[in-house]
């Protein structure tokens, strides 16, 4: 009896400590204080894992995870400055200015542009990268940012609160539909805690306001409806997920073998089902982008997106090894070559998974989606912590747990942020990726062989 009472006290103490950690990160800590941040981050993982294993009821743990998220409600994000660009785009839409057609640099010095105190603040704080590039945030993201600015006006904190509440609603949807899918797949419902209780998700969505949770809500909606054979509804959901953040686009080819109801390649029914899915998806995307359509949109969007593969670099693994070889070989950074090469390899991996088998079931579809997104990020030139929320989410529908460890280890990438500028610690990068590749190799290759 005394042991049980002690256990209850430990649970209460863990929840209080987690509340303190999230409060401190949200309201007191500065981004350049890496070792304090990482200590709190790892402590949050340890305490969250204890709660997961403590025997508490699932609904209580889900409620507690949302309690942690609400702690950040009135905080201004510190770990990322991207939210300034989110609000900037929302402001432009409310002013009747297409955010895909003008860079902030082109607007801030224009005398016809509203240079109120908020617009100047947003411009100054968004950083040079955002200042000099066109917006790439898709239409659903623009809709949310516009709604936020419409409700909050020129108040920075109210804009942050509005976006945060919309994201929390989306995460409620993720929990509901994920649990439905987990039950249908005969998996434990508590797997959802690997996502919703995960400190990475709490910090990067609820605190830093990154749009992954809204994208993931529509993705899980699409997956749920394709599972119950409502193809058109699924296609619309998939389109909205892409129109929230373009990442799910890479998963689209993997649906082809899943839609096969026979055992031969390219059966007539399979091709027709896939074409119907694509047509509905494309029509939905055309409708979403029609509100922003301009002949310059595609050119400006492509120009900015191409920089992701040819100019941007952060927290990469294989690319940094190639970059080092490039310096030895040619004496300069060959990102334009290696970035394109790695993107082609990632594409070929997805094609291979799409045609590896004639027919796959739903569990295999989710597993291949996990492998495809993992390969994509291991081959990327830029891997910010919030990027891996997609494979982390997909992993809850599988028996693979390497994404849990990566979601912890990717916290080492915060070491790059200094008081002045960004400077990555290659030793910490090596620790992160050696561990990740070891875990991936064990779970996907060695563990499979041991089972056989």
C-alpha positions as a LaTeX table, in Angstrom:
\begin{tabular}{lrrr}
\hline
Residue & $x$ (\AA) & $y$ (\AA) & $z$ (\AA) \\
\hline
Unk1 & 0.00 & 0.00 & 0.00 \\
Unk2 & 2.85 & 2.33 & 0.93 \\
Unk3 & 4.63 & 1.49 & $-2.35$ \\
Unk4 & 1.49 & 2.40 & $-4.31$ \\
Unk5 & 1.22 & 5.71 & $-2.47$ \\
Unk6 & 4.87 & 6.44 & $-3.27$ \\
Unk7 & 4.21 & 5.64 & $-6.92$ \\
Unk8 & 1.38 & 8.17 & $-6.99$ \\
Unk9 & 3.65 & 10.80 & $-5.46$ \\
Unk10 & 6.31 & 10.07 & $-8.08$ \\
Unk11 & 3.73 & 10.57 & $-10.83$ \\
Unk12 & 2.60 & 13.88 & $-9.35$ \\
Unk13 & 6.20 & 15.00 & $-8.90$ \\
Unk14 & 7.03 & 14.06 & $-12.52$ \\
Unk15 & 4.09 & 16.11 & $-13.82$ \\
Unk16 & 5.10 & 19.11 & $-11.67$ \\
Unk17 & 8.72 & 18.87 & $-12.86$ \\
Unk18 & 7.61 & 18.69 & $-16.50$ \\
Unk19 & 5.40 & 21.75 & $-16.00$ \\
Unk20 & 8.40 & 23.59 & $-14.55$ \\
Unk21 & 10.67 & 22.50 & $-17.44$ \\
Unk22 & 8.19 & 23.62 & $-20.10$ \\
Unk23 & 7.50 & 26.88 & $-18.27$ \\
Unk24 & 11.22 & 27.64 & $-18.03$ \\
Unk25 & 11.84 & 26.86 & $-21.70$ \\
Unk26 & 8.80 & 28.90 & $-22.75$ \\
Unk27 & 9.29 & 31.99 & $-20.61$ \\
Unk28 & 12.82 & 32.17 & $-19.20$ \\
Unk29 & 15.32 & 30.36 & $-21.40$ \\
Unk30 & 17.16 & 31.94 & $-24.35$ \\
Unk31 & 17.99 & 29.93 & $-27.46$ \\
Unk32 & 21.77 & 30.24 & $-27.13$ \\
Unk33 & 21.75 & 28.56 & $-23.68$ \\
Unk34 & 22.24 & 25.16 & $-25.28$ \\
Unk35 & 23.45 & 23.02 & $-22.40$ \\
Unk36 & 20.66 & 24.21 & $-20.13$ \\
Unk37 & 18.14 & 23.64 & $-22.93$ \\
Unk38 & 19.45 & 20.17 & $-23.76$ \\
Unk39 & 19.55 & 19.18 & $-20.08$ \\
Unk40 & 15.91 & 20.17 & $-19.71$ \\
Unk41 & 15.04 & 18.53 & $-23.02$ \\
Unk42 & 16.56 & 15.17 & $-22.02$ \\
Unk43 & 14.99 & 15.43 & $-18.56$ \\
Unk44 & 11.60 & 15.99 & $-20.20$ \\
Unk45 & 12.14 & 12.83 & $-22.25$ \\
Unk46 & 13.04 & 10.81 & $-19.16$ \\
Unk47 & 10.06 & 12.07 & $-17.14$ \\
Unk48 & 7.67 & 11.58 & $-20.08$ \\
Unk49 & 8.89 & 8.00 & $-20.53$ \\
Unk50 & 8.33 & 7.38 & $-16.82$ \\
Unk51 & 4.74 & 8.63 & $-17.13$ \\
Unk52 & 4.25 & 6.45 & $-20.20$ \\
Unk53 & 5.37 & 3.37 & $-18.23$ \\
Unk54 & 3.66 & 4.40 & $-14.99$ \\
Unk55 & 0.36 & 2.65 & $-15.66$ \\
Unk56 & $-1.69$ & 5.85 & $-15.83$ \\
Unk57 & $-4.80$ & 5.67 & $-17.98$ \\
Unk58 & $-4.38$ & 6.75 & $-21.59$ \\
Unk59 & $-7.01$ & 9.52 & $-21.42$ \\
Unk60 & $-5.26$ & 11.01 & $-18.37$ \\
Unk61 & $-1.87$ & 11.00 & $-20.10$ \\
Unk62 & $-3.36$ & 12.59 & $-23.23$ \\
Unk63 & $-4.98$ & 15.26 & $-21.05$ \\
Unk64 & $-1.66$ & 15.87 & $-19.28$ \\
Unk65 & 0.13 & 16.23 & $-22.63$ \\
Unk66 & $-2.31$ & 19.00 & $-23.59$ \\
Unk67 & $-1.78$ & 20.61 & $-20.19$ \\
Unk68 & 1.93 & 20.85 & $-21.04$ \\
Unk69 & 1.07 & 22.41 & $-24.41$ \\
Unk70 & $-1.19$ & 25.01 & $-22.79$ \\
Unk71 & 1.70 & 26.16 & $-20.60$ \\
Unk72 & 3.12 & 27.88 & $-23.70$ \\
Unk73 & $-0.13$ & 29.68 & $-24.54$ \\
Unk74 & 1.10 & 33.18 & $-23.67$ \\
Unk75 & 4.77 & 32.71 & $-24.56$ \\
Unk76 & 6.63 & 34.21 & $-27.53$ \\
Unk77 & 8.59 & 31.47 & $-29.38$ \\
Unk78 & 12.31 & 31.55 & $-28.66$ \\
Unk79 & 13.70 & 28.44 & $-30.37$ \\
Unk80 & 12.73 & 29.53 & $-33.90$ \\
Unk81 & 12.06 & 32.87 & $-35.58$ \\
Unk82 & 9.93 & 31.37 & $-38.36$ \\
Unk83 & 6.70 & 32.51 & $-36.71$ \\
Unk84 & 7.50 & 36.13 & $-37.57$ \\
Unk85 & 7.22 & 35.17 & $-41.25$ \\
Unk86 & 3.97 & 33.29 & $-40.54$ \\
Unk87 & 2.41 & 36.45 & $-39.12$ \\
Unk88 & 3.95 & 38.56 & $-41.92$ \\
Unk89 & 2.22 & 36.41 & $-44.55$ \\
Unk90 & $-1.06$ & 36.65 & $-42.65$ \\
Unk91 & $-0.69$ & 40.43 & $-42.54$ \\
Unk92 & $-0.06$ & 40.59 & $-46.31$ \\
Unk93 & $-3.14$ & 38.50 & $-47.08$ \\
Unk94 & $-5.29$ & 40.79 & $-44.94$ \\
Unk95 & $-3.87$ & 43.80 & $-46.80$ \\
Unk96 & $-4.75$ & 42.20 & $-50.14$ \\
Unk97 & $-1.09$ & 41.53 & $-51.05$ \\
Unk98 & $-0.16$ & 38.14 & $-52.51$ \\
Unk99 & 2.69 & 36.75 & $-50.32$ \\
Unk100 & 3.95 & 34.60 & $-53.22$ \\
Unk101 & 4.73 & 37.62 & $-55.39$ \\
Unk102 & 6.87 & 39.86 & $-53.18$ \\
Unk103 & 9.83 & 39.32 & $-50.87$ \\
Unk104 & 9.77 & 41.24 & $-47.58$ \\
Unk105 & 12.75 & 43.25 & $-48.86$ \\
Unk106 & 10.69 & 44.42 & $-51.82$ \\
Unk107 & 7.85 & 45.58 & $-49.59$ \\
Unk108 & 9.43 & 47.09 & $-46.49$ \\
Unk109 & 10.88 & 50.10 & $-48.34$ \\
Unk110 & 7.75 & 50.69 & $-50.41$ \\
Unk111 & 6.04 & 53.88 & $-49.24$ \\
Unk112 & 2.64 & 52.43 & $-50.17$ \\
Unk113 & 3.19 & 49.51 & $-47.80$ \\
Unk114 & 1.80 & 49.76 & $-44.27$ \\
Unk115 & 4.94 & 50.34 & $-42.20$ \\
Unk116 & 3.29 & 50.11 & $-38.83$ \\
Unk117 & 5.22 & 49.07 & $-35.75$ \\
Unk118 & 4.28 & 45.39 & $-36.21$ \\
Unk119 & 5.40 & 45.19 & $-39.85$ \\
Unk120 & 8.79 & 46.66 & $-38.93$ \\
Unk121 & 9.14 & 44.28 & $-35.96$ \\
Unk122 & 8.21 & 41.25 & $-38.08$ \\
Unk123 & 10.65 & 42.26 & $-40.80$ \\
Unk124 & 13.52 & 42.87 & $-38.38$ \\
Unk125 & 13.01 & 39.63 & $-36.46$ \\
Unk126 & 12.29 & 37.16 & $-39.30$ \\
Unk127 & 15.97 & 37.03 & $-40.35$ \\
Unk128 & 17.81 & 37.61 & $-43.59$ \\
Unk129 & 16.78 & 34.28 & $-45.12$ \\
Unk130 & 13.09 & 35.16 & $-44.93$ \\
Unk131 & 13.67 & 38.80 & $-45.84$ \\
Unk132 & 15.21 & 37.92 & $-49.19$ \\
Unk133 & 12.95 & 35.05 & $-50.31$ \\
Unk134 & 9.38 & 34.61 & $-51.50$ \\
Unk135 & 6.94 & 32.77 & $-49.26$ \\
Unk136 & 6.69 & 29.02 & $-49.83$ \\
Unk137 & 4.00 & 28.30 & $-47.25$ \\
Unk138 & 1.11 & 26.55 & $-49.08$ \\
Unk139 & $-2.51$ & 27.80 & $-49.20$ \\
Unk140 & $-3.85$ & 26.11 & $-46.04$ \\
Unk141 & $-0.97$ & 27.59 & $-44.05$ \\
Unk142 & $-1.75$ & 30.98 & $-45.59$ \\
Unk143 & $-5.41$ & 30.54 & $-44.61$ \\
Unk144 & $-4.49$ & 29.88 & $-40.97$ \\
Unk145 & $-2.05$ & 32.80 & $-40.82$ \\
Unk146 & $-4.63$ & 35.08 & $-42.46$ \\
Unk147 & $-7.36$ & 34.01 & $-40.03$ \\
Unk148 & $-4.99$ & 34.56 & $-37.11$ \\
Unk149 & $-4.12$ & 38.08 & $-38.26$ \\
Unk150 & $-7.78$ & 38.85 & $-38.98$ \\
Unk151 & $-8.65$ & 37.92 & $-35.39$ \\
Unk152 & $-5.60$ & 39.39 & $-33.66$ \\
Unk153 & $-4.81$ & 42.40 & $-35.83$ \\
Unk154 & $-1.52$ & 44.13 & $-35.10$ \\
Unk155 & $-0.98$ & 42.48 & $-31.71$ \\
Unk156 & 1.99 & 40.09 & $-31.86$ \\
Unk157 & 1.05 & 38.01 & $-28.81$ \\
Unk158 & $-2.58$ & 37.64 & $-29.89$ \\
Unk159 & $-1.40$ & 36.38 & $-33.31$ \\
Unk160 & 0.80 & 33.81 & $-31.58$ \\
Unk161 & $-2.07$ & 32.72 & $-29.32$ \\
Unk162 & $-4.46$ & 32.39 & $-32.29$ \\
Unk163 & $-2.07$ & 30.19 & $-34.29$ \\
Unk164 & $-1.32$ & 28.14 & $-31.17$ \\
Unk165 & $-5.00$ & 27.44 & $-30.45$ \\
Unk166 & $-5.64$ & 26.40 & $-34.07$ \\
Unk167 & $-2.70$ & 23.98 & $-33.85$ \\
Unk168 & $-4.00$ & 22.54 & $-30.58$ \\
Unk169 & $-7.38$ & 21.86 & $-32.22$ \\
Unk170 & $-5.56$ & 20.09 & $-35.07$ \\
Unk171 & $-3.65$ & 17.97 & $-32.57$ \\
Unk172 & $-6.90$ & 16.91 & $-30.92$ \\
Unk173 & $-7.94$ & 15.67 & $-34.37$ \\
Unk174 & $-4.65$ & 13.80 & $-34.73$ \\
Unk175 & $-5.25$ & 12.02 & $-31.42$ \\
Unk176 & $-8.84$ & 11.04 & $-32.30$ \\
Unk177 & $-8.13$ & 9.63 & $-35.77$ \\
Unk178 & $-4.80$ & 8.06 & $-34.80$ \\
Unk179 & $-6.45$ & 6.08 & $-32.01$ \\
Unk180 & $-9.14$ & 4.92 & $-34.45$ \\
Unk181 & $-6.46$ & 3.71 & $-36.86$ \\
Unk182 & $-4.40$ & 2.07 & $-34.13$ \\
Unk183 & $-7.46$ & 0.09 & $-33.00$ \\
Unk184 & $-8.24$ & $-1.01$ & $-36.55$ \\
Unk185 & $-4.62$ & $-2.17$ & $-36.94$ \\
Unk186 & $-4.74$ & $-4.06$ & $-33.61$ \\
Unk187 & $-1.98$ & $-1.85$ & $-32.22$ \\
Unk188 & $-1.90$ & $-0.34$ & $-28.75$ \\
Unk189 & $-3.79$ & 2.96 & $-28.50$ \\
Unk190 & $-1.10$ & 4.25 & $-26.14$ \\
Unk191 & 1.29 & 4.42 & $-29.15$ \\
Unk192 & $-0.20$ & 7.89 & $-29.72$ \\
Unk193 & 1.77 & 9.02 & $-26.66$ \\
Unk194 & 5.01 & 8.54 & $-28.60$ \\
Unk195 & 3.83 & 11.56 & $-30.54$ \\
Unk196 & 1.58 & 13.72 & $-28.38$ \\
Unk197 & 3.63 & 13.37 & $-25.17$ \\
Unk198 & 6.95 & 13.70 & $-27.01$ \\
Unk199 & 8.93 & 16.81 & $-25.92$ \\
Unk200 & 10.01 & 17.43 & $-29.54$ \\
Unk201 & 6.38 & 17.72 & $-30.65$ \\
Unk202 & 5.42 & 19.84 & $-27.65$ \\
Unk203 & 8.28 & 22.29 & $-28.23$ \\
Unk204 & 8.19 & 22.50 & $-32.02$ \\
Unk205 & 4.42 & 22.65 & $-32.48$ \\
Unk206 & 2.88 & 24.18 & $-29.35$ \\
Unk207 & 5.84 & 26.44 & $-28.57$ \\
Unk208 & 7.52 & 27.23 & $-31.90$ \\
Unk209 & 4.27 & 27.06 & $-33.97$ \\
Unk210 & 5.61 & 24.95 & $-36.82$ \\
Unk211 & 2.84 & 23.78 & $-39.12$ \\
Unk212 & 3.54 & 20.03 & $-39.08$ \\
Unk213 & 0.63 & 19.18 & $-36.76$ \\
Unk214 & $-1.97$ & 20.65 & $-39.12$ \\
Unk215 & $-0.39$ & 18.82 & $-42.05$ \\
Unk216 & $-0.35$ & 15.59 & $-40.02$ \\
Unk217 & $-4.01$ & 15.98 & $-39.04$ \\
Unk218 & $-5.08$ & 15.97 & $-42.69$ \\
Unk219 & $-2.62$ & 13.17 & $-43.47$ \\
Unk220 & $-4.01$ & 10.88 & $-40.78$ \\
Unk221 & $-7.52$ & 11.84 & $-41.95$ \\
Unk222 & $-6.55$ & 10.74 & $-45.47$ \\
Unk223 & $-4.98$ & 7.51 & $-44.22$ \\
Unk224 & $-8.04$ & 6.67 & $-42.16$ \\
Unk225 & $-10.42$ & 7.14 & $-45.09$ \\
Unk226 & $-8.23$ & 5.25 & $-47.56$ \\
Unk227 & $-8.17$ & 2.38 & $-45.05$ \\
Unk228 & $-11.98$ & 2.25 & $-44.96$ \\
Unk229 & $-12.05$ & 2.50 & $-48.79$ \\
Unk230 & $-13.47$ & 6.02 & $-49.09$ \\
Unk231 & $-11.06$ & 6.95 & $-51.85$ \\
Unk232 & $-12.39$ & 10.38 & $-52.81$ \\
Unk233 & $-12.53$ & 11.65 & $-49.22$ \\
Unk234 & $-9.01$ & 10.34 & $-48.70$ \\
Unk235 & $-7.77$ & 12.12 & $-51.83$ \\
Unk236 & $-9.20$ & 15.44 & $-50.64$ \\
Unk237 & $-7.58$ & 14.93 & $-47.22$ \\
Unk238 & $-4.25$ & 14.12 & $-48.85$ \\
Unk239 & $-4.51$ & 17.24 & $-51.02$ \\
Unk240 & $-5.20$ & 19.44 & $-47.99$ \\
Unk241 & $-2.21$ & 17.87 & $-46.23$ \\
Unk242 & $-0.02$ & 18.84 & $-49.21$ \\
Unk243 & $-1.63$ & 22.29 & $-49.26$ \\
Unk244 & $-0.64$ & 22.62 & $-45.59$ \\
Unk245 & 2.97 & 21.56 & $-46.05$ \\
Unk246 & 4.26 & 19.94 & $-49.22$ \\
Unk247 & 6.08 & 17.03 & $-47.56$ \\
Unk248 & 3.31 & 14.38 & $-48.00$ \\
Unk249 & 3.73 & 14.74 & $-51.76$ \\
Unk250 & 6.71 & 12.37 & $-51.58$ \\
Unk251 & 4.49 & 9.67 & $-50.06$ \\
Unk252 & 1.95 & 9.71 & $-52.88$ \\
Unk253 & 3.59 & 7.01 & $-55.12$ \\
Unk254 & 3.49 & 4.53 & $-52.22$ \\
Unk255 & $-0.30$ & 4.38 & $-52.52$ \\
Unk256 & 0.01 & 2.67 & $-55.92$ \\
Unk257 & 0.78 & $-0.88$ & $-54.67$ \\
Unk258 & $-1.71$ & $-0.48$ & $-51.80$ \\
Unk259 & $-4.53$ & 0.22 & $-54.27$ \\
Unk260 & $-3.82$ & $-3.06$ & $-56.06$ \\
Unk261 & $-6.51$ & $-5.65$ & $-55.25$ \\
Unk262 & $-4.92$ & $-8.38$ & $-57.38$ \\
Unk263 & $-1.49$ & $-10.04$ & $-57.50$ \\
Unk264 & $-0.29$ & $-8.83$ & $-60.88$ \\
Unk265 & 1.44 & $-5.56$ & $-61.72$ \\
Unk266 & $-0.60$ & $-2.70$ & $-63.19$ \\
Unk267 & $-3.99$ & $-4.35$ & $-63.00$ \\
Unk268 & $-6.72$ & $-2.29$ & $-64.66$ \\
Unk269 & $-8.56$ & $-1.68$ & $-61.40$ \\
Unk270 & $-5.38$ & $-0.60$ & $-59.63$ \\
Unk271 & $-4.49$ & 1.94 & $-62.32$ \\
Unk272 & $-8.04$ & 3.32 & $-62.39$ \\
Unk273 & $-8.20$ & 3.67 & $-58.59$ \\
Unk274 & $-4.86$ & 5.44 & $-58.52$ \\
Unk275 & $-5.86$ & 7.76 & $-61.39$ \\
Unk276 & $-9.12$ & 8.65 & $-59.65$ \\
Unk277 & $-7.18$ & 9.43 & $-56.49$ \\
Unk278 & $-4.70$ & 11.62 & $-58.40$ \\
Unk279 & $-7.41$ & 13.48 & $-60.31$ \\
Unk280 & $-9.39$ & 14.35 & $-57.16$ \\
Unk281 & $-6.16$ & 15.33 & $-55.41$ \\
Unk282 & $-5.04$ & 17.58 & $-58.29$ \\
Unk283 & $-8.45$ & 19.24 & $-58.58$ \\
Unk284 & $-8.39$ & 19.95 & $-54.84$ \\
Unk285 & $-4.89$ & 21.44 & $-55.08$ \\
Unk286 & $-5.87$ & 23.57 & $-58.08$ \\
Unk287 & $-8.84$ & 24.89 & $-56.10$ \\
Unk288 & $-6.61$ & 25.67 & $-53.08$ \\
Unk289 & $-4.00$ & 27.54 & $-55.16$ \\
Unk290 & $-6.61$ & 29.32 & $-57.30$ \\
Unk291 & $-7.11$ & 31.91 & $-54.55$ \\
Unk292 & $-3.45$ & 32.96 & $-54.96$ \\
Unk293 & $-3.01$ & 32.28 & $-58.66$ \\
Unk294 & $-0.67$ & 34.49 & $-60.64$ \\
Unk295 & 1.64 & 33.59 & $-63.56$ \\
Unk296 & 4.60 & 34.55 & $-61.37$ \\
Unk297 & 3.58 & 32.19 & $-58.55$ \\
Unk298 & 5.14 & 29.01 & $-59.99$ \\
Unk299 & 8.38 & 30.75 & $-60.93$ \\
Unk300 & 8.80 & 32.43 & $-57.52$ \\
Unk301 & 7.84 & 29.28 & $-55.60$ \\
Unk302 & 10.20 & 27.11 & $-57.64$ \\
Unk303 & 13.02 & 29.60 & $-57.20$ \\
Unk304 & 12.73 & 29.56 & $-53.41$ \\
Unk305 & 12.16 & 25.78 & $-53.14$ \\
Unk306 & 15.21 & 25.07 & $-55.29$ \\
Unk307 & 17.33 & 26.84 & $-52.68$ \\
Unk308 & 16.38 & 24.07 & $-50.24$ \\
Unk309 & 18.37 & 21.57 & $-52.33$ \\
Unk310 & 21.14 & 23.84 & $-53.61$ \\
Unk311 & 21.87 & 26.44 & $-50.92$ \\
Unk312 & 20.42 & 25.63 & $-47.50$ \\
Unk313 & 22.35 & 23.36 & $-45.12$ \\
Unk314 & 21.74 & 22.49 & $-41.48$ \\
Unk315 & 22.09 & 19.37 & $-39.34$ \\
Unk316 & 22.74 & 17.10 & $-42.32$ \\
Unk317 & 24.46 & 13.69 & $-42.25$ \\
Unk318 & 25.46 & 12.13 & $-45.59$ \\
Unk319 & 25.56 & 15.53 & $-47.27$ \\
Unk320 & 28.14 & 16.86 & $-44.78$ \\
Unk321 & 30.38 & 13.88 & $-45.57$ \\
Unk322 & 30.03 & 14.62 & $-49.29$ \\
Unk323 & 30.65 & 18.31 & $-48.64$ \\
Unk324 & 33.96 & 17.41 & $-46.93$ \\
Unk325 & 34.94 & 15.23 & $-49.90$ \\
Unk326 & 34.00 & 18.08 & $-52.24$ \\
Unk327 & 36.28 & 20.49 & $-50.40$ \\
Unk328 & 39.16 & 17.99 & $-50.69$ \\
Unk329 & 38.42 & 17.42 & $-54.35$ \\
Unk330 & 37.59 & 20.88 & $-55.69$ \\
Unk331 & 38.30 & 23.23 & $-52.81$ \\
Unk332 & 34.76 & 24.66 & $-52.55$ \\
Unk333 & 31.27 & 23.77 & $-51.33$ \\
Unk334 & 29.59 & 21.58 & $-54.00$ \\
Unk335 & 26.10 & 21.78 & $-52.50$ \\
Unk336 & 24.54 & 22.56 & $-55.89$ \\
Unk337 & 25.80 & 19.19 & $-57.16$ \\
Unk338 & 25.44 & 17.04 & $-54.06$ \\
Unk339 & 22.08 & 18.54 & $-53.07$ \\
Unk340 & 20.54 & 17.57 & $-56.41$ \\
Unk341 & 22.27 & 14.17 & $-56.38$ \\
Unk342 & 20.91 & 13.30 & $-52.92$ \\
Unk343 & 17.40 & 14.44 & $-53.87$ \\
Unk344 & 17.55 & 12.13 & $-56.90$ \\
Unk345 & 18.67 & 9.23 & $-54.70$ \\
Unk346 & 15.81 & 9.93 & $-52.27$ \\
Unk347 & 13.39 & 9.92 & $-55.21$ \\
Unk348 & 14.79 & 6.57 & $-56.40$ \\
Unk349 & 14.35 & 5.10 & $-52.91$ \\
Unk350 & 10.68 & 6.12 & $-52.97$ \\
Unk351 & 10.25 & 4.67 & $-56.48$ \\
Unk352 & 11.88 & 1.42 & $-55.33$ \\
Unk353 & 9.54 & 1.15 & $-52.34$ \\
Unk354 & 6.56 & 1.94 & $-54.59$ \\
Unk355 & 7.33 & $-0.93$ & $-56.96$ \\
Unk356 & 9.09 & $-3.33$ & $-54.57$ \\
Unk357 & 5.95 & $-5.45$ & $-54.26$ \\
Unk358 & 2.95 & $-5.96$ & $-56.51$ \\
Unk359 & 0.54 & $-5.52$ & $-53.63$ \\
Unk360 & 0.89 & $-4.31$ & $-50.03$ \\
Unk361 & $-1.50$ & $-4.14$ & $-47.10$ \\
Unk362 & $-2.15$ & $-1.07$ & $-44.97$ \\
Unk363 & 0.51 & $-1.91$ & $-42.37$ \\
Unk364 & 3.10 & $-2.26$ & $-45.13$ \\
Unk365 & 1.96 & 1.08 & $-46.61$ \\
Unk366 & 2.62 & 2.84 & $-43.30$ \\
Unk367 & 5.94 & 1.05 & $-42.91$ \\
Unk368 & 7.06 & 2.10 & $-46.40$ \\
Unk369 & 5.94 & 5.67 & $-45.71$ \\
Unk370 & 8.10 & 5.63 & $-42.59$ \\
Unk371 & 11.11 & 4.27 & $-44.54$ \\
Unk372 & 10.63 & 6.77 & $-47.37$ \\
Unk373 & 10.45 & 9.80 & $-45.08$ \\
Unk374 & 13.40 & 8.52 & $-43.02$ \\
Unk375 & 15.53 & 8.09 & $-46.15$ \\
Unk376 & 14.49 & 11.52 & $-47.37$ \\
Unk377 & 15.75 & 13.24 & $-44.22$ \\
Unk378 & 18.91 & 11.15 & $-43.93$ \\
Unk379 & 19.72 & 12.30 & $-47.48$ \\
Unk380 & 18.66 & 15.94 & $-46.97$ \\
Unk381 & 20.95 & 18.94 & $-46.80$ \\
Unk382 & 18.73 & 20.54 & $-44.15$ \\
Unk383 & 17.11 & 18.76 & $-41.19$ \\
Unk384 & 15.62 & 21.13 & $-38.64$ \\
Unk385 & 14.22 & 19.38 & $-35.53$ \\
Unk386 & 10.57 & 19.89 & $-36.49$ \\
Unk387 & 11.12 & 18.26 & $-39.89$ \\
Unk388 & 11.26 & 14.75 & $-38.42$ \\
Unk389 & 7.78 & 15.03 & $-36.90$ \\
Unk390 & 6.47 & 13.34 & $-40.08$ \\
Unk391 & 8.44 & 10.06 & $-39.74$ \\
Unk392 & 8.01 & 10.22 & $-35.95$ \\
Unk393 & 4.24 & 10.27 & $-36.42$ \\
Unk394 & 4.28 & 7.46 & $-39.00$ \\
Unk395 & 6.37 & 5.31 & $-36.64$ \\
Unk396 & 3.51 & 5.04 & $-34.11$ \\
Unk397 & 1.70 & 2.77 & $-36.57$ \\
Unk398 & 4.67 & 0.39 & $-36.82$ \\
Unk399 & 6.88 & $-1.62$ & $-34.47$ \\
Unk400 & 9.93 & 0.53 & $-35.25$ \\
Unk401 & 11.11 & 2.83 & $-32.46$ \\
Unk402 & 14.27 & 4.43 & $-33.87$ \\
Unk403 & 12.37 & 7.68 & $-34.47$ \\
Unk404 & 11.84 & 8.04 & $-30.72$ \\
Unk405 & 15.60 & 8.05 & $-30.20$ \\
Unk406 & 16.14 & 10.42 & $-33.11$ \\
Unk407 & 13.55 & 12.82 & $-31.69$ \\
Unk408 & 15.71 & 12.92 & $-28.54$ \\
Unk409 & 19.09 & 13.09 & $-30.27$ \\
Unk410 & 18.04 & 15.81 & $-32.71$ \\
Unk411 & 17.97 & 18.11 & $-29.71$ \\
Unk412 & 21.76 & 18.25 & $-30.12$ \\
Unk413 & 21.22 & 20.39 & $-33.23$ \\
Unk414 & 20.12 & 23.29 & $-31.01$ \\
Unk415 & 23.81 & 23.71 & $-30.17$ \\
Unk416 & 24.24 & 25.57 & $-33.47$ \\
Unk417 & 22.43 & 28.67 & $-32.22$ \\
Unk418 & 24.82 & 31.21 & $-30.72$ \\
Unk419 & 24.31 & 34.74 & $-29.42$ \\
Unk420 & 25.60 & 35.92 & $-32.78$ \\
Unk421 & 24.70 & 33.74 & $-35.76$ \\
Unk422 & 24.69 & 29.97 & $-36.30$ \\
Unk423 & 27.71 & 27.67 & $-35.94$ \\
Unk424 & 27.26 & 23.90 & $-35.88$ \\
Unk425 & 29.23 & 21.58 & $-33.61$ \\
Unk426 & 30.36 & 18.71 & $-35.85$ \\
Unk427 & 31.20 & 16.48 & $-32.89$ \\
Unk428 & 27.63 & 16.67 & $-31.62$ \\
Unk429 & 26.38 & 16.06 & $-35.16$ \\
Unk430 & 28.55 & 12.95 & $-35.32$ \\
Unk431 & 27.13 & 11.67 & $-32.00$ \\
Unk432 & 23.59 & 12.24 & $-33.28$ \\
Unk433 & 23.96 & 10.54 & $-36.64$ \\
Unk434 & 26.23 & 7.67 & $-35.62$ \\
Unk435 & 23.60 & 6.78 & $-33.02$ \\
Unk436 & 20.73 & 7.21 & $-35.49$ \\
Unk437 & 22.34 & 5.10 & $-38.23$ \\
Unk438 & 23.21 & 2.42 & $-35.68$ \\
Unk439 & 19.61 & 2.28 & $-34.44$ \\
Unk440 & 18.16 & 2.30 & $-37.95$ \\
Unk441 & 20.52 & $-0.48$ & $-39.04$ \\
Unk442 & 19.68 & $-2.55$ & $-35.97$ \\
Unk443 & 15.90 & $-2.21$ & $-36.26$ \\
Unk444 & 15.57 & $-2.54$ & $-40.03$ \\
Unk445 & 18.39 & $-4.98$ & $-40.85$ \\
Unk446 & 19.94 & $-6.80$ & $-37.88$ \\
Unk447 & 16.81 & $-7.21$ & $-35.78$ \\
Unk448 & 14.96 & $-8.63$ & $-38.80$ \\
Unk449 & 17.69 & $-11.20$ & $-39.36$ \\
Unk450 & 17.67 & $-12.16$ & $-35.68$ \\
Unk451 & 13.90 & $-12.73$ & $-35.83$ \\
Unk452 & 14.30 & $-15.01$ & $-38.85$ \\
\hline
\end{tabular}
